[in-house]
Amino acid sequence: MSIPAIDPKAPAVSLEGITKRFGEFKALDDVSLDLRLGEIHALVGENGAGKTTLMKVLFGAYQPTSGRILLDGQDVTPHWNTRKAISHHIGMVHQHFSLVMEHSVLDNVVMPTLGWLDLAPDWKKFRSKLSELQQSLGFDLSPDRLVGDLAVGERQQVEILKMLYQGAKILILDEPTAVLIPQQTERLLKTLVQLRELGYAVILITHKLEHATEYADTITVLRSGQCVATLSKGQASTSEVAAMMVKQEVATVRQSRAAQSDAPVLELGGVSMETSGVSVLDRVSLKVCRGEVVGIAGVVGNGQTELVDAILGLRPLTSGTVILDGEDIGSSDVLNRRAGGIAHIPEDRHAHAIVGEMDLASNFILGREGTPKFSRHGVLNRKRIGEFARHSMAEFDVRAQSAGARIRFLSGGNQQKVVIGRELSTQPKFIIAHEPARGLDFAATAYVRSRLVQAAEEGAGVLLISSDLDELVELSNRILVICGGRLVGALDSGHYDPETLGLLMAGVSVEADASVKTIEN
């Protein structure tokens, strides 16, 4: 596998003075960036700094308001779009995969390259080309496996194969390690190094600054839509890069130091659940005490969502009990459970936590519109709602023009902070935090984590479900590992080993010692 030979000293891509406005809002302000083949170029910055917007300009999803896009020295800015970007060998792997779960690996890789005139596709030729591509990267995916049956790391490999199959020599990856376990993350980063050695250019959008400083040849730091630094490898430490990204000092988060009660605020006893006759939870028992953060580690899709549904009452149980603050709530509906003191930060804010066309103020009170605080005799108190929203925006650092702005125009991180602010403002007894910091920059992440710890120290029990092991290790007093809908291991604070956690998450038995409790069902 090879790509066209280009002078390694000349940029394959130059973005010159890129400015992008959305109405009166300036998302990018005169940003310039050079990218060379055979280079990993990390793009870092806070949420809303303009990283994804800049890459969407390069990938053709957005037209720049001003500035130029140069490919191999040629200005391609006029009428630039995604189709032209792909034809110029640019590919982008988005944070949320764009794969068809019901189709095979081969279908997902090949179909985007087929046109209306391909009436008799040469599938034998396609298989051979895909096999050659996989061999060059050390991948080993069966072309006939359904994508829906693949692990998250394997699906990411399909996304990479899809882009490379289309001829991409410039590959943009947006937060590629966000949902990977340590072993998968290590494999992906090695793949990026391999792509660099093969002569490809890789742009890595990441909040993992240690990945940027260790693997990137060049780091570009964005802040508030402007480029504040372009650094070569070794020119700055992780902490120095972090300082360039933000204007304020970022506090260190620590585990809850509250005196934990022996009485659980939430207890599950032998909870099982089936979907279409298939077991998705198998005799899950756990307890979360006041002042405690209990982490749930697991590869995405191993029962985490069903565990949340069981606690909230969104789906019926096959068997088992759910006890909240000493009361059996198994027969209660969702609204009563929420009113009883359960707060929920969902993993997918767009599907389950915000309404994009509504303003910030309305989103800050979703589910609480009928409470006396915000309405009287069915009439909303707009003044009080506005005051609450403005107070919450300040407290949770939500950056928007006003509380009347539609939430869909906010960055993902700011949307998430609206959700977290709404949930924590109810002073709940028990908090389900499902991927609470996904998509947030490190400063916002530290703030969100500190608020969860603060809630625990004020007496709430917190169930933290996360695919980020650093987050789990940093916050949790205990970590439980879920695999195949079963709890398979438990680790106490001070005995967290990422390799052991990764093996348990992958369903591999580990030799138990005093720090690892194997859970038998």
C-alpha positions in Angstrom: 0.0 0.0 0.0 1.5 3.4 -1.0 0.5 7.0 -1.4 1.7 9.6 -3.9 5.2 10.9 -3.3 5.2 14.5 -2.2 8.0 16.7 -1.0 8.1 16.0 2.8 9.2 19.5 3.5 6.2 21.0 1.7 2.8 21.0 3.5 0.2 18.7 2.1 -2.4 20.9 3.6 -2.3 24.6 4.5 -5.1 26.4 6.2 -4.5 30.1 5.9 -6.3 32.7 8.0 -9.4 30.6 8.4 -12.3 32.5 10.0 -15.8 31.0 10.5 -18.8 32.9 11.7 -22.2 31.5 12.6 -24.3 34.7 12.6 -22.6 37.1 15.0 -20.7 34.3 16.7 -17.1 33.9 15.5 -16.1 30.2 16.0 -12.7 30.6 14.3 -10.7 33.8 14.1 -7.8 33.9 11.6 -6.5 30.3 12.3 -3.6 28.9 10.2 -2.3 25.4 10.3 0.2 23.4 8.1 0.0 19.6 7.9 2.7 17.4 6.3 2.6 13.8 5.1 4.3 11.4 7.5 3.2 13.5 10.5 0.8 13.1 13.4 -0.6 16.6 14.2 -2.5 16.9 17.4 -5.2 19.5 17.7 -6.0 20.4 21.4 -8.1 23.0 23.2 -11.1 23.5 25.4 -14.7 22.8 24.4 -15.8 25.5 22.0 -12.2 26.4 21.1 -12.9 25.6 17.5 -11.1 22.3 17.0 -14.0 20.4 15.3 -15.1 23.4 13.4 -11.7 23.9 11.9 -11.6 20.2 10.8 -15.1 20.4 9.4 -13.8 23.3 7.3 -11.0 21.1 6.0 -13.3 18.2 5.5 -15.8 20.4 3.5 -18.7 20.3 5.9 -18.4 24.0 6.5 -17.3 26.8 4.1 -15.0 29.3 5.7 -16.2 32.8 6.1 -12.7 33.9 5.0 -9.3 32.4 4.5 -7.9 29.8 2.2 -7.5 26.0 2.0 -4.4 24.9 0.1 -3.8 21.3 -1.0 -0.3 20.7 -2.3 0.0 24.4 -2.8 -3.2 24.8 -4.8 -6.1 26.9 -3.6 -9.2 24.7 -3.4 -11.4 27.0 -1.3 -14.1 28.0 -3.8 -17.1 25.6 -3.7 -15.2 23.3 -1.3 -17.4 20.5 0.1 -17.1 17.0 1.5 -17.3 15.2 -1.8 -14.4 17.3 -3.0 -12.5 16.7 0.2 -12.8 12.9 -0.2 -11.7 13.2 -3.9 -8.6 15.0 -2.7 -7.8 12.1 -0.3 -9.1 13.6 2.9 -11.0 11.4 5.3 -12.6 12.0 8.7 -13.5 9.5 11.5 -16.1 11.3 13.7 -16.4 10.7 17.4 -19.8 9.0 16.7 -19.3 6.3 14.1 -21.2 6.4 10.9 -21.5 2.7 10.3 -24.5 0.5 9.3 -24.7 -2.0 12.1 -26.8 -4.5 10.1 -24.3 -4.7 7.3 -20.9 -6.5 7.1 -17.5 -5.1 7.4 -17.0 -5.4 3.7 -20.3 -3.7 2.9 -19.4 -0.8 5.2 -16.0 -0.3 3.7 -16.9 -0.7 0.1 -20.4 0.8 -0.3 -19.3 4.5 -0.1 -17.1 4.0 -3.1 -19.8 2.5 -5.4 -21.7 4.7 -7.8 -25.0 4.4 -9.6 -23.3 2.8 -12.6 -21.7 0.0 -10.6 -24.4 -2.5 -11.7 -22.1 -5.6 -11.3 -19.7 -4.9 -8.5 -16.5 -7.1 -8.5 -16.8 -8.3 -4.9 -13.8 -10.7 -5.3 -11.7 -7.7 -6.2 -13.0 -5.7 -3.3 -12.3 -8.5 -0.8 -8.7 -8.8 -2.1 -8.1 -5.0 -1.8 -9.6 -5.0 1.7 -7.4 -8.0 2.7 -4.3 -6.2 1.4 -5.3 -3.1 3.4 -5.8 -5.0 6.6 -2.5 -6.8 6.2 -0.6 -3.6 5.9 -2.1 -2.3 9.1 -2.1 -5.6 11.1 -5.9 -5.7 11.3 -7.7 -9.0 11.4 -11.4 -8.4 10.8 -13.5 -11.0 9.0 -15.1 -9.1 6.0 -18.3 -11.0 6.5 -18.9 -10.1 10.2 -21.7 -7.8 10.9 -20.5 -4.5 12.3 -23.2 -4.7 15.0 -21.4 -7.8 16.4 -18.0 -6.0 16.7 -16.5 -4.5 19.8 -16.1 -0.7 19.8 -12.4 -0.9 19.0 -13.1 -3.1 16.0 -15.7 -0.7 14.8 -13.2 2.0 14.9 -10.9 -0.1 12.7 -13.7 -0.4 10.2 -14.0 3.4 10.2 -10.3 3.7 9.5 -10.4 1.1 6.8 -13.4 2.8 5.2 -11.5 6.1 4.9 -8.3 4.5 3.7 -10.2 2.3 1.2 -11.6 5.5 -0.3 -8.0 6.7 -0.9 -7.5 9.0 2.1 -3.9 10.0 2.7 -4.9 12.7 5.2 -6.9 11.2 8.1 -8.8 13.3 10.7 -9.7 11.5 13.9 -12.0 13.2 16.4 -11.6 11.9 20.0 -10.7 8.4 18.8 -9.9 6.9 22.3 -13.0 8.3 24.1 -14.7 4.9 24.4 -11.8 2.5 24.3 -10.3 0.3 27.1 -6.6 0.7 27.7 -5.5 -2.2 25.5 -7.7 -0.9 22.6 -6.3 2.6 23.1 -2.7 1.3 22.9 -3.5 -0.6 19.7 -5.1 2.5 18.1 -2.2 4.7 19.0 0.2 2.2 17.5 -1.9 2.1 14.4 -1.6 5.9 14.1 2.2 5.6 14.4 2.2 2.9 11.7 0.1 5.2 9.4 2.6 7.9 10.0 5.5 5.6 9.1 3.6 4.6 5.9 3.6 8.2 4.9 0.0 9.2 5.9 -0.9 12.5 7.6 -2.9 12.1 10.8 -4.8 14.9 12.5 -5.7 13.9 16.1 -8.3 15.9 17.9 -7.9 14.9 21.5 -8.6 15.9 25.1 -6.0 13.3 26.2 -3.0 15.7 26.4 -0.6 12.8 27.3 -1.4 11.2 23.9 -0.7 14.5 22.2 2.6 15.1 23.9 3.8 11.5 23.5 2.7 10.6 20.0 2.2 13.9 18.0 5.0 15.4 16.0 3.3 18.8 16.1 0.7 20.2 18.5 -1.6 23.1 17.6 -3.4 24.7 20.6 -6.6 26.6 20.0 -8.3 28.9 22.5 -11.5 30.8 22.0 -11.3 30.2 18.2 -7.7 31.4 17.9 -4.4 29.6 17.5 -2.3 30.4 20.5 0.6 28.0 19.8 2.1 25.5 17.4 4.6 23.3 19.1 7.1 20.6 17.9 7.4 17.3 19.8 9.2 17.8 23.1 8.9 21.6 23.0 6.3 21.6 25.9 5.2 19.3 28.7 1.6 18.1 29.2 1.1 20.7 32.0 2.6 23.5 29.8 0.2 22.6 27.0 -2.7 22.6 29.4 -1.7 26.0 30.7 -1.8 27.3 27.1 -5.4 26.0 26.6 -7.0 27.8 29.5 -6.9 31.2 31.2 -7.7 29.8 34.6 -5.9 27.4 36.9 -7.4 23.9 36.9 -8.0 22.3 40.3 -7.0 18.7 41.0 -9.9 16.3 41.6 -9.7 13.7 44.4 -11.9 11.0 45.7 -14.7 11.7 48.1 -13.4 12.0 51.6 -16.8 12.0 53.2 -17.5 9.6 56.1 -19.4 6.9 54.3 -22.5 5.5 55.9 -22.9 1.7 56.2 -26.6 2.1 55.1 -26.9 2.1 51.3 -28.8 4.9 49.6 -29.3 2.5 46.7 -29.3 -1.3 46.6 -29.9 -3.7 43.8 -30.6 -7.3 44.7 -30.4 -10.1 42.1 -31.6 -7.8 39.3 -32.1 -9.6 35.9 -33.5 -8.2 32.7 -34.3 -9.7 29.3 -34.8 -8.1 25.9 -36.5 -10.3 23.3 -35.8 -13.3 25.3 -32.0 -12.5 25.6 -30.5 -11.9 29.0 -29.0 -8.4 29.2 -28.6 -8.2 33.0 -27.8 -11.4 35.0 -28.4 -11.3 38.8 -26.8 -8.0 39.4 -26.4 -7.1 43.1 -24.7 -3.9 44.3 -25.0 -1.1 46.8 -24.0 2.5 46.9 -23.8 4.2 50.3 -24.1 7.9 51.2 -20.9 9.8 50.5 -19.6 7.1 48.2 -18.7 7.1 44.5 -19.0 3.6 43.0 -17.5 3.2 39.5 -18.8 0.8 36.9 -16.1 -0.2 34.3 -16.9 -2.1 31.2 -16.7 -2.1 27.4 -19.6 -0.2 25.9 -22.6 -2.4 25.3 -22.1 -4.9 28.2 -25.2 -4.0 30.2 -24.4 -0.4 31.4 -27.5 1.1 29.7 -29.7 -1.7 30.9 -28.4 -1.2 34.5 -29.4 2.5 34.3 -32.9 1.5 32.9 -33.4 -0.9 35.8 -32.6 1.8 38.4 -34.8 4.4 36.7 -37.7 2.0 35.9 -37.5 2.5 32.2 -37.8 -1.2 31.5 -39.3 -4.0 33.5 -37.1 -6.5 35.5 -37.3 -10.2 35.0 -36.4 -10.5 38.7 -34.7 -8.7 41.5 -35.3 -5.7 43.8 -34.4 -2.0 43.6 -34.2 -0.2 47.0 -33.8 3.6 47.3 -33.1 4.9 50.8 -34.6 1.9 52.4 -37.8 1.9 50.3 -38.6 -0.7 47.6 -39.3 1.3 44.5 -39.7 -1.7 42.1 -43.3 -0.7 41.5 -42.7 3.0 41.1 -42.7 4.8 37.8 -39.9 7.0 36.4 -41.4 10.2 37.6 -41.8 9.0 41.2 -38.3 7.6 41.3 -36.9 10.9 40.1 -39.1 12.8 42.6 -37.8 10.4 45.3 -34.2 11.8 44.8 -32.6 10.1 41.8 -30.7 12.4 39.4 -29.6 11.1 36.0 -26.9 12.3 33.7 -27.5 10.2 30.5 -24.7 9.0 28.2 -26.5 10.5 25.1 -27.5 14.0 25.9 -29.1 14.6 22.5 -31.4 11.6 22.7 -32.3 11.8 26.4 -31.3 15.1 28.1 -31.8 18.2 25.9 -34.2 19.6 23.3 -32.1 21.2 20.7 -34.7 23.7 19.4 -35.5 25.0 22.9 -33.5 27.7 24.7 -31.1 27.2 27.6 -33.6 28.4 30.2 -36.1 25.8 29.1 -33.5 23.0 29.1 -32.3 23.9 32.5 -35.8 23.1 34.0 -36.8 20.1 31.8 -38.9 17.7 33.9 -39.4 20.4 36.6 -41.8 22.7 34.7 -44.7 21.8 36.9 -43.0 22.4 40.2 -44.0 25.4 42.4 -40.6 26.9 41.9 -41.2 27.5 38.2 -44.9 27.6 37.6 -48.2 28.4 39.3 -51.6 27.1 38.2 -50.0 25.7 35.0 -48.5 29.1 34.0 -44.7 29.2 33.7 -42.9 31.9 35.7 -40.6 33.1 33.0 -38.8 35.6 35.2 -37.9 33.0 37.8 -36.9 30.5 35.1 -34.6 33.1 33.5 -33.0 34.0 36.8 -32.4 30.3 37.6 -30.9 29.7 34.1 -28.5 32.7 34.4 -27.4 31.6 37.9 -26.8 28.1 36.6 -24.9 29.3 33.5 -22.5 31.2 35.8 -22.2 28.4 38.3 -21.5 25.7 35.7 -19.5 27.8 33.3 -22.0 27.5 30.4 -20.7 29.7 27.7 -23.5 31.2 25.6 -24.7 34.6 24.5 -27.8 34.4 26.8 -30.2 32.1 28.5 -32.5 32.6 25.5 -30.1 31.1 23.0 -31.1 27.7 21.5 -29.1 25.0 23.0 -28.3 23.3 19.7 -26.0 26.1 18.9 -23.8 25.4 21.9 -20.7 23.2 21.8 -21.2 19.6 23.1 -19.3 20.4 26.3 -21.5 23.4 27.1 -24.6 21.3 26.3 -23.4 18.7 28.8 -22.8 21.3 31.5 -26.4 22.4 31.1 -27.5 18.8 31.8 -25.2 18.4 34.8 -26.2 21.7 36.2 -29.9 20.8 36.0 -29.4 17.4 37.6 -27.2 18.5 40.5 -29.2 21.6 41.3 -32.0 19.3 42.7 -29.7 18.2 45.6 -30.4 14.5 44.9 -29.9 11.5 47.2 -28.5 9.3 44.4 -26.8 10.3 41.2 -26.4 8.2 38.1 -23.5 9.7 36.1 -23.3 7.9 32.8 -20.2 9.1 30.8 -20.6 12.6 32.5 -17.4 14.0 31.0 -17.6 12.6 27.5 -16.8 15.3 25.0 -15.5 17.8 27.6 -12.1 19.4 27.6 -9.8 18.8 30.6 -10.8 22.0 32.5 -14.5 21.3 32.1 -13.9 17.6 32.9 -12.1 18.6 36.1 -15.0 20.8 37.1 -17.7 18.2 36.4 -15.7 15.6 38.4 -15.2 17.9 41.3 -19.0 18.6 41.4 -19.7 14.8 41.5 -17.2 14.4 44.4 -18.7 17.5 46.1 -22.2 15.9 45.8 -20.9 12.7 47.4 -19.2 14.7 50.2 -22.5 16.4 50.9 -24.2 13.0 51.4 -25.3 11.8 47.9 -24.5 8.3 46.6 -22.9 8.4 43.1 -22.9 5.6 40.6 -20.3 6.5 38.0 -20.5 4.6 34.7 -17.6 5.5 32.5 -15.5 4.1 29.7 -12.7 6.4 30.8 -10.6 4.4 33.3 -8.7 7.5 34.4 -12.0 9.0 35.4 -13.0 5.9 37.3 -9.7 5.6 39.1 -9.6 9.2 40.0 -13.1 9.5 41.5 -14.3 6.0 42.6 -14.1 4.6 46.2 -14.8 1.2 44.6 -14.9 0.0 41.0 -17.2 -2.8 39.8 -16.5 -4.4 36.4 -19.4 -5.4 34.2 -19.1 -7.9 31.3 -21.9 -9.6 29.4 -24.5 -8.1 31.8 -22.8 -9.6 34.8 -20.7 -8.1 37.5 -17.4 -10.0 37.2 -15.0 -8.2 39.6 -14.6 -5.6 42.3 -11.6 -3.5 43.2 -11.1 -1.2 46.2 -9.6 2.2 46.2 -5.8 2.1 46.2 -5.7 -1.2 44.3 -6.6 -0.1 40.8 -4.5 -1.6 38.0 -5.5 -0.5 34.5 -4.3 -3.8 33.0 -6.3 -5.9 35.4 -9.4 -3.7 34.8 -8.9 -4.0 31.0 -8.7 -7.8 31.2 -11.8 -8.1 33.3 -13.7 -5.7 31.0 -12.7 -7.9 28.0 -14.1 -11.0 29.8 -10.7 -12.5 30.6 -10.3 -14.3 33.9 -7.6 -12.9 36.2 -5.9 -14.5 39.1 -7.5 -12.9 42.1 -5.6 -11.5 45.0 -6.5 -9.4 48.0 -7.1 -6.3 45.9 -9.4 -8.0 43.3 -12.7 -9.6 44.3 -14.1 -12.0 41.8 -17.9 -12.0 41.7 -19.6 -15.3 41.1 -23.2 -15.4 40.0 
